Amino acid sequence: MDINEKMKLHQWAIDMNDQKESGLSQKDWCAMRKLPISTFRFRCRKVKIALEKQLDENRKQSLESREKE
């Protein structure tokens, strides 16, 4: 994953957090930001997929390091 992709995912994760902390529904938060809700949900999926991938990689590395011990 290149740096631009990481930066996008980071910003999208911040947006996800901002929406949750705002207390607004996704629909209302997106309307306030003039962001299509479909775009917001797409970004949420991308962030979740990236996090799951990173967790899987971390688990594999952890298992590999334990096997070497």
N, CA, C and O atoms as a GROMACS GRO file, in nm:
protein
  276
    1MET      N    1   0.086  -0.118   0.000
    1MET     CA    2   0.000   0.000   0.000
    1MET      C    3   0.090   0.124   0.000
    1MET      O    4   0.181   0.136   0.082
    2ASP      N    5   0.064   0.214  -0.093
    2ASP     CA    6   0.148   0.334  -0.102
    2ASP      C    7   0.104   0.440   0.000
    2ASP      O    8   0.000   0.427   0.065
    3ILE      N    9   0.185   0.542   0.011
    3ILE     CA   10   0.162   0.645   0.112
    3ILE      C   11   0.031   0.720   0.088
    3ILE      O   12  -0.038   0.756   0.184
    4ASN      N   13  -0.005   0.742  -0.038
    4ASN     CA   14  -0.131   0.813  -0.067
    4ASN      C   15  -0.251   0.733  -0.019
    4ASN      O   16  -0.346   0.788   0.038
    5GLU      N   17  -0.245   0.602  -0.041
    5GLU     CA   18  -0.354   0.515   0.004
    5GLU      C   19  -0.364   0.517   0.156
    5GLU      O   20  -0.473   0.523   0.212
    6LYS      N   21  -0.250   0.511   0.223
    6LYS     CA   22  -0.248   0.514   0.370
    6LYS      C   23  -0.306   0.646   0.421
    6LYS      O   24  -0.380   0.648   0.520
    7MET      N   25  -0.271   0.755   0.355
    7MET     CA   26  -0.321   0.886   0.398
    7MET      C   27  -0.472   0.895   0.380
    7MET      O   28  -0.542   0.948   0.466
    8LYS      N   29  -0.524   0.842   0.268
    8LYS     CA   30  -0.668   0.843   0.246
    8LYS      C   31  -0.738   0.761   0.354
    8LYS      O   32  -0.837   0.806   0.413
    9LEU      N   33  -0.687   0.641   0.379
    9LEU     CA   34  -0.750   0.556   0.479
    9LEU      C   35  -0.748   0.621   0.617
    9LEU      O   36  -0.844   0.611   0.693
   10HIS      N   37  -0.637   0.687   0.648
   10HIS     CA   38  -0.626   0.756   0.777
   10HIS      C   39  -0.731   0.866   0.788
   10HIS      O   40  -0.798   0.877   0.891
   11GLN      N   41  -0.746   0.946   0.683
   11GLN     CA   42  -0.846   1.053   0.686
   11GLN      C   43  -0.986   0.996   0.695
   11GLN      O   44  -1.071   1.049   0.766
   12TRP      N   45  -1.012   0.888   0.623
   12TRP     CA   46  -1.144   0.827   0.626
   12TRP      C   47  -1.174   0.772   0.765
   12TRP      O   48  -1.288   0.779   0.811
   13ALA      N   49  -1.073   0.716   0.831
   13ALA     CA   50  -1.093   0.666   0.967
   13ALA      C   51  -1.124   0.782   1.062
   13ALA      O   52  -1.208   0.768   1.152
   14ILE      N   53  -1.058   0.895   1.042
   14ILE     CA   54  -1.088   1.014   1.123
   14ILE      C   55  -1.232   1.057   1.100
   14ILE      O   56  -1.304   1.092   1.194
   15ASP      N   57  -1.275   1.055   0.973
   15ASP     CA   58  -1.413   1.092   0.941
   15ASP      C   59  -1.512   0.997   1.009
   15ASP      O   60  -1.615   1.040   1.061
   16MET      N   61  -1.481   0.868   1.007
   16MET     CA   62  -1.568   0.770   1.073
   16MET      C   63  -1.581   0.803   1.221
   16MET      O   64  -1.691   0.799   1.277
   17ASN      N   65  -1.469   0.834   1.284
   17ASN     CA   66  -1.471   0.868   1.426
   17ASN      C   67  -1.548   0.997   1.451
   17ASN      O   68  -1.626   1.007   1.545
   18ASP      N   69  -1.526   1.096   1.365
   18ASP     CA   70  -1.598   1.223   1.379
   18ASP      C   71  -1.749   1.201   1.372
   18ASP      O   72  -1.825   1.259   1.450
   19GLN      N   73  -1.791   1.117   1.278
   19GLN     CA   74  -1.935   1.090   1.264
   19GLN      C   75  -1.989   1.026   1.391
   19GLN      O   76  -2.093   1.068   1.441
   20LYS      N   77  -1.919   0.927   1.443
   20LYS     CA   78  -1.966   0.860   1.564
   20LYS      C   79  -1.971   0.956   1.682
   20LYS      O   80  -2.068   0.958   1.758
   21GLU      N   81  -1.866   1.037   1.697
   21GLU     CA   82  -1.858   1.129   1.810
   21GLU      C   83  -1.960   1.243   1.798
   21GLU      O   84  -1.997   1.304   1.899
   22SER      N   85  -2.004   1.272   1.676
   22SER     CA   86  -2.098   1.383   1.657
   22SER      C   87  -2.236   1.352   1.714
   22SER      O   88  -2.313   1.442   1.747
   23GLY      N   89  -2.267   1.222   1.726
   23GLY     CA   90  -2.399   1.183   1.772
   23GLY      C   91  -2.504   1.187   1.661
   23GLY      O   92  -2.620   1.151   1.682
   24LEU      N   93  -2.463   1.230   1.543
   24LEU     CA   94  -2.555   1.236   1.429
   24LEU      C   95  -2.559   1.100   1.359
   24LEU      O   96  -2.466   1.021   1.367
   25SER      N   97  -2.668   1.076   1.291
   25SER     CA   98  -2.676   0.955   1.209
   25SER      C   99  -2.579   0.974   1.092
   25SER      O  100  -2.537   1.085   1.061
   26GLN      N  101  -2.544   0.864   1.027
   26GLN     CA  102  -2.458   0.874   0.909
   26GLN      C  103  -2.522   0.965   0.805
   26GLN      O  104  -2.455   1.048   0.744
   27LYS      N  105  -2.652   0.949   0.786
   27LYS     CA  106  -2.724   1.029   0.687
   27LYS      C  107  -2.714   1.179   0.718
   27LYS      O  108  -2.683   1.259   0.630
   28ASP      N  109  -2.738   1.216   0.844
   28ASP     CA  110  -2.735   1.358   0.882
   28ASP      C  111  -2.593   1.413   0.877
   28ASP      O  112  -2.571   1.526   0.833
   29TRP      N  113  -2.496   1.334   0.923
   29TRP     CA  114  -2.357   1.378   0.921
   29TRP      C  115  -2.311   1.402   0.778
   29TRP      O  116  -2.244   1.501   0.748
   30CYS      N  117  -2.346   1.309   0.689
   30CYS     CA  118  -2.308   1.322   0.548
   30CYS      C  119  -2.375   1.444   0.484
   30CYS      O  120  -2.312   1.516   0.406
   31ALA      N  121  -2.501   1.467   0.517
   31ALA     CA  122  -2.570   1.584   0.462
   31ALA      C  123  -2.502   1.713   0.508
   31ALA      O  124  -2.487   1.806   0.429
   32MET      N  125  -2.463   1.717   0.634
   32MET     CA  126  -2.395   1.834   0.687
   32MET      C  127  -2.261   1.858   0.615
   32MET      O  128  -2.221   1.972   0.593
   33ARG      N  129  -2.194   1.750   0.579
   33ARG     CA  130  -2.063   1.758   0.512
   33ARG      C  131  -2.076   1.764   0.359
   33ARG      O  132  -1.976   1.774   0.288
   34LYS      N  133  -2.200   1.757   0.311
   34LYS     CA  134  -2.226   1.753   0.166
   34LYS      C  135  -2.150   1.637   0.100
   34LYS      O  136  -2.088   1.651  -0.005
   35LEU      N  137  -2.158   1.523   0.166
   35LEU     CA  138  -2.093   1.401   0.120
   35LEU      C  139  -2.200   1.296   0.094
   35LEU      O  140  -2.281   1.268   0.183
   36PRO      N  141  -2.203   1.239  -0.025
   36PRO     CA  142  -2.302   1.133  -0.048
   36PRO      C  143  -2.284   1.019   0.052
   36PRO      O  144  -2.172   0.975   0.077
   37ILE      N  145  -2.393   0.972   0.107
   37ILE     CA  146  -2.383   0.865   0.206
   37ILE      C  147  -2.323   0.739   0.145
   37ILE      O  148  -2.256   0.662   0.214
   38SER      N  149  -2.345   0.717   0.017
   38SER     CA  150  -2.286   0.600  -0.049
   38SER      C  151  -2.134   0.610  -0.049
   38SER      O  152  -2.065   0.509  -0.035
   39THR      N  153  -2.081   0.731  -0.064
   39THR     CA  154  -1.936   0.751  -0.059
   39THR      C  155  -1.884   0.725   0.081
   39THR      O  156  -1.780   0.659   0.098
   40PHE      N  157  -1.955   0.775   0.181
   40PHE     CA  158  -1.913   0.754   0.320
   40PHE      C  159  -1.911   0.604   0.352
   40PHE      O  160  -1.816   0.555   0.412
   41ARG      N  161  -2.015   0.534   0.312
   41ARG     CA  162  -2.021   0.390   0.342
   41ARG      C  163  -1.914   0.312   0.266
   41ARG      O  164  -1.858   0.216   0.320
   42PHE      N  165  -1.885   0.353   0.143
   42PHE     CA  166  -1.776   0.292   0.068
   42PHE      C  167  -1.644   0.308   0.143
   42PHE      O  168  -1.567   0.214   0.157
   43ARG      N  169  -1.620   0.429   0.190
   43ARG     CA  170  -1.496   0.458   0.264
   43ARG      C  171  -1.490   0.377   0.393
   43ARG      O  172  -1.383   0.327   0.429
   44CYS      N  173  -1.602   0.366   0.462
   44CYS     CA  174  -1.605   0.285   0.585
   44CYS      C  175  -1.566   0.140   0.556
   44CYS      O  176  -1.489   0.079   0.630
   45ARG      N  177  -1.621   0.086   0.447
   45ARG     CA  178  -1.586  -0.052   0.410
   45ARG      C  179  -1.438  -0.065   0.379
   45ARG      O  180  -1.374  -0.162   0.421
   46LYS      N  181  -1.382   0.032   0.307
   46LYS     CA  182  -1.240   0.028   0.272
   46LYS      C  183  -1.152   0.031   0.397
   46LYS      O  184  -1.053  -0.041   0.406
   47VAL      N  185  -1.188   0.116   0.492
   47VAL     CA  186  -1.111   0.125   0.617
   47VAL      C  187  -1.120  -0.008   0.693
   47VAL      O  188  -1.018  -0.058   0.741
   48LYS      N  189  -1.238  -0.064   0.705
   48LYS     CA  190  -1.254  -0.190   0.777
   48LYS      C  191  -1.177  -0.303   0.710
   48LYS      O  192  -1.115  -0.384   0.779
   49ILE      N  193  -1.180  -0.309   0.578
   49ILE     CA  194  -1.106  -0.412   0.506
   49ILE      C  195  -0.956  -0.396   0.531
   49ILE      O  196  -0.886  -0.495   0.554
   50ALA      N  197  -0.907  -0.272   0.526
   50ALA     CA  198  -0.764  -0.248   0.549
   50ALA      C  199  -0.725  -0.287   0.691
   50ALA      O  200  -0.617  -0.343   0.712
   51LEU      N  201  -0.810  -0.258   0.788
   51LEU     CA  202  -0.780  -0.294   0.927
   51LEU      C  203  -0.779  -0.446   0.945
   51LEU      O  204  -0.693  -0.500   1.015
   52GLU      N  205  -0.874  -0.514   0.883
   52GLU     CA  206  -0.878  -0.660   0.893
   52GLU      C  207  -0.754  -0.721   0.829
   52GLU      O  208  -0.697  -0.817   0.882
   53LYS      N  209  -0.712  -0.667   0.717
   53LYS     CA  210  -0.591  -0.716   0.650
   53LYS      C  211  -0.468  -0.696   0.740
   53LYS      O  212  -0.385  -0.786   0.752
   54GLN      N  213  -0.459  -0.579   0.802
   54GLN     CA  214  -0.346  -0.551   0.890
   54GLN      C  215  -0.347  -0.644   1.011
   54GLN      O  216  -0.242  -0.691   1.054
   55LEU      N  217  -0.465  -0.670   1.067
   55LEU     CA  218  -0.474  -0.763   1.180
   55LEU      C  219  -0.430  -0.903   1.140
   55LEU      O  220  -0.359  -0.970   1.215
   56ASP      N  221  -0.471  -0.948   1.022
   56ASP     CA  222  -0.430  -1.080   0.973
   56ASP      C  223  -0.279  -1.088   0.957
   56ASP      O  224  -0.216  -1.187   0.996
   57GLU      N  225  -0.220  -0.983   0.900
   57GLU     CA  226  -0.075  -0.980   0.883
   57GLU      C  227  -0.004  -0.981   1.018
   57GLU      O  228   0.096  -1.050   1.035
   58ASN      N  229  -0.056  -0.907   1.114
   58ASN     CA  230   0.004  -0.903   1.247
   58ASN      C  231  -0.004  -1.040   1.314
   58ASN      O  232   0.090  -1.084   1.379
   59ARG      N  233  -0.119  -1.108   1.298
   59ARG     CA  234  -0.134  -1.242   1.356
   59ARG      C  235  -0.034  -1.340   1.295
   59ARG      O  236   0.027  -1.419   1.366
   60LYS      N  237  -0.019  -1.334   1.163
   60LYS     CA  238   0.076  -1.423   1.095
   60LYS      C  239   0.218  -1.400   1.144
   60LYS      O  240   0.291  -1.495   1.172
   61GLN      N  241   0.256  -1.273   1.155
   61GLN     CA  242   0.389  -1.240   1.204
   61GLN      C  243   0.409  -1.288   1.347
   61GLN      O  244   0.516  -1.338   1.382
   62SER      N  245   0.307  -1.273   1.428
   62SER     CA  246   0.315  -1.316   1.567
   62SER      C  247   0.332  -1.468   1.575
   62SER      O  248   0.413  -1.518   1.653
   63LEU      N  249   0.255  -1.540   1.495
   63LEU     CA  250   0.267  -1.687   1.493
   63LEU      C  251   0.404  -1.730   1.443
   63LEU      O  252   0.464  -1.822   1.499
   64GLU      N  253   0.452  -1.665   1.340
   64GLU     CA  254   0.584  -1.700   1.286
   64GLU      C  255   0.694  -1.676   1.387
   64GLU      O  256   0.786  -1.756   1.398
   65SER      N  257   0.685  -1.567   1.461
   65SER     CA  258   0.788  -1.537   1.560
   65SER      C  259   0.782  -1.637   1.677
   65SER      O  260   0.885  -1.672   1.734
   66ARG      N  261   0.661  -1.682   1.711
   66ARG     CA  262   0.648  -1.782   1.819
   66ARG      C  263   0.706  -1.916   1.774
   66ARG      O  264   0.767  -1.988   1.854
   67GLU      N  265   0.686  -1.950   1.647
   67GLU     CA  266   0.737  -2.077   1.597
   67GLU      C  267   0.889  -2.080   1.596
   67GLU      O  268   0.949  -2.187   1.610
   68LYS      N  269   0.952  -1.964   1.580
   68LYS     CA  270   1.099  -1.954   1.577
   68LYS      C  271   1.158  -1.969   1.716
   68LYS      O  272   1.275  -2.005   1.729
   69GLU      N  273   1.079  -1.943   1.818
   69GLU     CA  274   1.131  -1.950   1.956
   69GLU      C  275   1.147  -2.091   2.004
   69GLU      O  276   1.189  -2.114   2.118
   0.00000   0.00000   0.00000
